[in-house]
Amino acid sequence: MSGSIFSSHKQNAIVLPSWVNDVVAGTVGGWAQVVSGHPFDTLKVRLQTQSNPPKYSGAMDCLRVTLKEEGPAGLYRGVTSPLMGIGICNAVMFAANGHFRRMLQGGDETKTLSLVQMGVAGSMAGGVMAFVNCPVELLKVKLQTQFKPAPGSLPVPGAIKPYTGVLDAGIRTFRQQGFRGLYRGMDITLLRDVPSYFSYFVTYEGGKRLLAHFNHAGQVDQLTTPELLLAGGIAGFGAWVPCYPQDVVKSRMQSNLSYKNSWDCFQSLKAEARGGNWKVWFKGFGPTMARAFPANAATFFFYEMTMKFMKGV
């Protein structure tokens, strides 16, 4: 049947449409990213959103205090949102990236795209993904910046009741602020994701081609597991180079309702940065870089392995 998701190969093998492969492989890659990288992300968000004067002196202090006050579970606070959402986000990202690549190929999937064309496809996919990323990350930030009360402490009169989980955070945010509340920081998310995913895919595909050139006579499909992990990990660094200050604005904006908009938040950070305090734009950079390699190595490795499996079904 021409309209069916599944079509039969001559040898009765099941051939899946490209977009199905992208969705399934992207979802698996997203789950691998969350499991390997969420503790680092929690430290990053807490450092980015802490008030002035800061609660933590640095990444290691944040880790020490979090483990002391909340135990290892504190590092996985808010993990439900990305575990559900990042799978969807990555599915959207890889499906959109695959669609835009095929569009640039003009229908000829055997055509090799230049790195710039791959970057353009990635940036367009980033623009699509931002619409999924924004509410998922907003709920994650709300939960990650919600601190466990000290043992034996009494409830503070008038304090906001803590969220019980991602569903509670989502429902309460929607009831209080509607869809606009769930998409708080959408503009800065777009300004982060479009350049980020351009760099992400250029770095990954460029890394693969470079490794293939030196080790496999240019045959990218001959790359070994360590080589794929290396290319994916380096792509994680590349993704943050053009967008880290935007991410600081987004985290601060989504965790603090006192800002009227992203520009107001940017101006506040700009004021903090006066007098040579440029580090305000890079709060949480250490944990982010520590997370970038393993999380994105896992993402691309599991994506590639799932794609190979799907194409071999």
C-alpha positions in Angstrom: 0.0 0.0 0.0 1.5 3.3 -1.0 0.0 5.2 2.0 1.2 2.6 4.6 4.0 3.4 7.0 5.5 0.1 6.2 6.4 -1.1 2.7 7.9 -4.4 1.6 11.3 -4.8 0.2 12.0 -7.3 -2.6 13.4 -9.8 -0.1 10.4 -9.2 2.2 12.4 -7.0 4.5 10.5 -4.1 6.1 11.6 -0.7 4.7 10.7 2.3 6.9 10.3 5.8 5.6 13.2 8.1 6.4 11.2 10.3 8.8 10.2 7.2 10.9 13.9 6.3 11.2 14.7 9.8 12.3 11.9 9.9 14.9 12.8 6.6 16.5 16.5 7.1 16.4 16.2 10.6 17.7 14.0 9.5 20.6 16.5 6.8 21.7 19.4 9.3 21.4 17.5 11.8 23.5 16.9 9.3 26.3 20.6 8.5 26.3 21.4 12.2 26.5 19.2 12.7 29.6 20.5 9.7 31.5 24.1 10.6 31.0 23.9 14.4 31.3 21.1 15.5 33.7 23.2 15.8 36.9 25.5 18.3 35.1 22.5 20.2 33.7 21.1 20.5 37.3 24.3 22.1 38.5 24.4 24.4 35.4 20.9 25.7 35.9 21.4 26.2 39.7 24.5 28.3 39.0 22.8 30.3 36.3 19.8 31.2 38.3 21.2 31.8 41.8 20.5 35.2 43.3 23.1 37.9 44.2 25.0 37.3 46.5 25.3 33.8 45.2 24.5 30.7 47.2 27.3 28.7 45.6 31.0 29.7 45.0 31.3 27.4 42.0 30.4 24.1 40.4 32.1 21.9 43.0 30.5 23.9 45.8 27.1 23.5 44.1 27.7 19.8 43.8 28.8 19.5 47.5 25.8 21.5 48.8 23.3 19.6 46.6 24.6 16.2 47.7 24.6 17.3 51.4 21.1 18.8 51.4 19.3 16.6 49.0 21.4 13.5 48.3 22.1 12.1 44.9 18.4 12.4 44.0 18.9 16.2 44.0 21.1 15.9 40.9 18.2 14.3 39.1 15.6 16.8 40.2 13.3 17.6 37.3 14.5 14.7 35.3 11.0 13.6 34.4 10.4 16.6 32.1 13.5 16.1 29.9 13.1 12.3 30.0 9.7 12.7 28.5 10.4 15.9 26.6 13.9 15.4 25.3 12.9 12.2 23.6 10.2 14.2 21.8 12.6 17.1 21.2 15.3 15.0 19.7 12.7 13.1 17.6 11.5 16.5 16.3 15.1 17.8 15.8 16.4 14.7 13.9 13.1 14.4 11.8 13.2 18.1 11.0 16.9 18.0 10.2 16.4 15.0 8.0 13.5 16.7 6.2 15.5 19.9 5.5 18.5 17.9 4.4 16.4 16.0 1.9 14.9 19.3 0.8 18.4 20.7 0.1 19.3 17.5 -1.7 16.4 18.1 -4.1 14.9 14.7 -3.6 18.2 12.9 -4.3 19.2 11.3 -1.0 22.5 10.0 -2.5 23.7 13.7 -3.0 26.4 14.7 -0.6 25.7 18.0 1.1 28.4 20.5 2.0 29.1 21.3 5.6 27.4 24.7 5.2 24.3 23.1 3.8 24.2 20.6 6.7 24.6 23.6 9.0 21.7 25.4 7.3 19.5 22.3 7.7 20.5 22.1 11.3 19.7 25.7 12.0 16.2 25.3 10.5 15.7 22.2 12.6 16.8 24.2 15.6 14.1 26.8 14.8 11.5 24.1 14.8 12.8 22.4 17.9 12.7 25.6 19.9 8.9 25.4 20.0 9.2 22.0 21.7 12.3 22.9 23.8 10.9 26.1 25.4 8.0 24.5 27.5 10.0 21.4 28.3 13.0 23.4 29.6 10.8 25.8 31.4 9.3 23.0 33.5 12.7 21.5 34.0 14.1 24.8 35.2 11.2 25.3 37.6 11.8 21.9 39.2 15.7 22.2 39.2 15.6 25.5 41.0 13.1 24.2 43.6 15.1 23.5 46.7 14.3 20.8 49.3 13.6 22.5 52.7 16.1 21.8 55.5 15.1 19.0 57.9 12.9 20.2 60.8 12.2 23.6 59.2 8.7 25.1 59.5 6.7 26.1 56.4 7.1 29.8 55.5 3.8 31.7 55.7 2.7 32.8 52.2 5.4 30.7 50.4 4.5 29.1 47.1 3.6 25.4 47.5 6.4 23.3 46.0 5.7 21.5 42.7 5.2 17.8 43.2 6.5 16.9 39.8 6.5 17.9 36.1 2.8 17.4 35.6 1.9 19.5 38.6 4.3 22.2 37.4 2.8 22.2 33.9 -0.8 22.3 35.1 -0.2 25.1 37.6 1.8 27.2 35.1 -0.9 26.8 32.5 -3.7 27.7 35.0 -1.9 30.8 36.2 -0.4 32.1 32.9 -1.9 30.0 30.0 0.1 29.0 27.0 2.1 32.3 27.3 3.4 31.1 30.6 4.6 27.8 29.1 6.3 29.6 26.3 8.0 32.2 28.5 11.4 32.9 27.0 10.5 31.6 23.5 12.3 34.5 21.8 15.6 33.9 23.5 15.2 30.1 23.0 15.0 30.7 19.2 18.0 33.0 19.4 19.9 30.2 21.2 18.8 27.2 19.2 19.1 28.5 15.6 22.9 29.2 15.8 23.5 26.4 18.2 22.2 23.7 15.9 24.0 25.1 12.9 27.3 24.7 14.8 26.2 21.3 16.3 25.7 19.6 13.0 28.6 21.3 11.2 30.9 20.2 14.0 29.5 16.6 14.1 29.6 16.0 10.3 32.9 17.8 10.0 34.4 15.7 12.7 33.1 12.5 11.1 34.5 13.5 7.7 37.9 14.4 9.2 38.2 11.1 11.1 37.1 9.2 8.0 39.7 11.1 5.8 42.6 10.2 8.1 41.5 6.7 9.1 39.2 5.2 6.5 40.0 6.7 3.1 37.0 9.0 3.4 34.5 6.3 4.1 32.3 7.7 6.8 30.3 4.5 7.2 33.5 2.8 8.3 33.9 4.9 11.5 34.4 2.9 14.7 32.5 3.2 17.9 35.2 5.3 19.6 35.4 7.6 16.5 31.6 8.2 16.6 31.7 8.9 20.3 34.5 11.4 19.7 32.7 13.2 16.9 29.5 13.4 19.0 31.3 14.6 22.1 33.1 17.4 20.2 29.8 18.4 18.6 28.5 18.9 22.1 31.2 21.5 22.7 30.5 23.1 19.3 26.8 23.5 20.1 27.5 25.8 23.0 30.1 28.1 21.5 27.6 30.4 19.7 24.9 30.4 22.3 25.9 30.2 26.0 25.0 33.8 27.0 21.6 33.3 25.4 21.1 30.2 27.6 22.0 32.2 30.7 19.3 34.7 29.8 16.8 32.0 29.1 17.4 30.2 32.4 17.2 33.4 34.4 14.1 34.5 32.6 12.3 31.2 33.0 13.1 30.9 36.7 12.2 34.5 37.7 8.8 36.0 36.9 10.0 39.5 37.9 11.4 40.0 34.4 8.9 41.5 32.0 10.6 40.0 29.0 13.9 38.6 27.7 15.2 42.1 26.9 14.5 43.2 30.5 16.4 40.1 31.7 19.3 40.8 29.3 19.5 44.4 30.6 19.6 43.1 34.2 22.5 40.7 33.4 24.2 43.5 31.5 24.1 45.7 34.6 25.5 42.8 36.7 28.4 42.5 34.2 29.5 46.1 34.6 32.8 46.7 36.2 34.5 43.7 34.5 32.1 41.0 35.9 31.9 39.3 32.5 31.6 35.9 34.1 27.9 36.5 34.7 27.4 35.6 31.1 29.1 32.2 31.7 27.6 31.0 35.0 27.5 27.2 35.0 29.8 27.0 32.0 32.0 24.3 33.8 29.2 21.8 34.4 27.9 22.5 30.9 31.2 21.6 29.3 31.6 18.6 31.6 28.1 17.4 30.4 28.5 18.3 26.7 30.9 15.6 25.8 29.3 12.5 27.4 25.7 13.6 26.8 26.2 14.3 23.1 28.6 11.4 22.5 25.7 9.2 23.8 23.1 11.1 21.8 24.8 10.7 18.4 26.1 7.2 19.1 22.7 5.8 20.0 21.2 7.7 17.1 23.6 6.2 14.6 23.3 2.7 16.1 19.5 2.9 16.1 19.5 4.2 12.5 21.7 1.2 11.4 19.3 -1.2 13.2 16.2 0.4 11.7 17.6 0.3 8.2 18.6 -3.3 8.7 15.2 -4.4 9.9 
